[in-house]
Amino acid sequence: IDAQFRPAAVQRPRPPIWVASSYPRQSGLDRALQYDGIVQYVQPDGAPIQPEFVAQLVEALEAEADFEIVVRRADDVPVDEYADAGATWGLISEWPREGHIERLKQRILAGPLA
């Protein structure tokens, strides 16, 4: 594909690229390591990501210090536990189903998580 974005990106050399992963599949890890970060949405069994899983992912990656580890966090786990395990970003998400817009608005109005 030959494409141009307008306006041009401000970041240099380009905006960060985070690659989706299905850890423990090695192919996703290898692909992510070619870019700026990795996104893991759930654990292999479909359960919400737990800090122990983040620690395993970080160990398997052996990435540079500036590599981003992006995970969808569980609501009942403190943010600090994810950071201590090596996550650099935590996502909060709602699947599109009845009432999801209202639930997202409530999360936004509640302010930053602890």
C-alpha positions as CSV (number, residue, x, y, z in Angstrom):
1,I,0.0,0.0,0.0
2,D,1.3,3.4,-0.9
3,A,-0.3,6.0,1.3
4,Q,0.3,9.4,2.7
5,F,-1.1,10.9,5.9
6,R,-2.1,14.5,6.1
7,P,-1.2,16.3,8.1
8,A,2.2,14.7,8.5
9,A,3.0,13.2,11.9
10,V,4.9,15.4,14.4
11,Q,6.7,12.5,16.1
12,R,10.0,11.5,14.6
13,P,10.8,9.1,13.0
14,R,7.1,8.2,13.2
15,P,4.3,7.8,15.7
16,P,4.8,4.8,18.1
17,I,3.6,1.5,16.9
18,W,2.2,-1.0,19.4
19,V,1.7,-4.5,18.1
20,A,-1.1,-6.8,19.3
21,S,0.1,-10.0,21.0
22,S,-1.2,-13.4,21.9
23,Y,1.5,-14.3,24.3
24,P,2.7,-17.0,24.8
25,R,2.8,-17.3,21.0
26,Q,6.4,-16.3,20.0
27,S,5.5,-14.9,16.6
28,G,3.6,-11.9,18.2
29,L,6.5,-11.2,20.6
30,D,9.0,-11.3,17.7
31,R,6.9,-8.9,15.6
32,A,6.3,-6.5,18.5
33,L,10.1,-6.3,19.2
34,Q,10.6,-4.8,15.8
35,Y,8.5,-1.8,16.8
36,D,7.8,0.3,19.9
37,G,5.5,-1.8,22.1
38,I,3.2,-4.7,22.7
39,V,-0.5,-4.8,23.5
40,Q,-1.9,-7.8,25.3
41,Y,-5.7,-7.6,25.9
42,V,-6.4,-10.9,27.8
43,Q,-4.6,-13.8,29.2
44,P,-4.4,-17.0,27.0
45,D,-7.4,-18.4,28.9
46,G,-9.5,-15.3,28.2
47,A,-9.3,-14.0,31.7
48,P,-8.4,-10.4,32.5
49,I,-4.7,-9.7,32.6
50,Q,-3.2,-10.1,36.1
51,P,0.2,-8.6,37.2
52,E,1.8,-12.1,37.4
53,F,1.0,-12.5,33.7
54,V,2.6,-9.1,33.0
55,A,5.8,-10.2,34.7
56,Q,5.9,-13.3,32.6
57,L,5.4,-11.3,29.4
58,V,8.1,-8.8,30.4
59,E,10.5,-11.6,31.1
60,A,9.8,-13.4,27.8
61,L,10.3,-10.1,25.8
62,E,13.7,-9.2,27.1
63,A,13.0,-5.8,25.5
64,E,14.9,-2.5,25.7
65,A,14.0,-0.1,28.6
66,D,11.9,2.2,26.4
67,F,9.7,-0.6,25.0
68,E,6.0,-0.1,26.0
69,I,4.1,-2.9,27.7
70,V,0.4,-2.2,27.2
71,V,-2.3,-4.3,28.9
72,R,-6.0,-4.3,29.5
73,R,-6.2,-4.1,33.2
74,A,-8.7,-5.8,35.5
75,D,-10.9,-3.5,37.5
76,D,-10.2,-5.0,40.8
77,V,-6.4,-4.8,40.6
78,P,-4.5,-1.7,41.7
79,V,-2.7,0.2,39.0
80,D,0.6,0.1,41.0
81,E,0.6,-3.7,40.8
82,Y,0.7,-3.6,37.0
83,A,3.4,-1.0,37.0
84,D,5.5,-3.0,39.5
85,A,5.2,-6.0,37.1
86,G,6.5,-4.0,34.2
87,A,3.4,-2.6,32.4
88,T,3.8,0.9,31.1
89,W,0.2,1.5,30.0
90,G,-3.1,0.1,31.3
91,L,-6.2,0.1,29.2
92,I,-9.7,0.3,30.4
93,S,-12.2,-1.0,27.9
94,E,-15.9,-1.7,27.4
95,W,-17.2,-4.1,24.8
96,P,-20.0,-2.6,22.7
97,R,-23.1,-3.9,24.3
98,E,-26.2,-2.3,25.9
99,G,-25.2,0.4,28.3
100,H,-21.5,0.6,27.4
101,I,-21.5,4.3,26.5
102,E,-23.0,5.2,29.9
103,R,-20.4,3.0,31.7
104,L,-17.6,4.7,29.8
105,K,-18.9,8.1,30.7
106,Q,-19.1,7.1,34.3
107,R,-15.4,5.9,34.2
108,I,-14.3,9.2,32.7
109,L,-16.2,11.3,35.3
110,A,-14.7,9.3,38.1
111,G,-11.3,10.6,37.2
112,P,-7.9,8.9,37.3
113,L,-7.5,5.4,38.8
114,A,-5.4,4.8,41.9
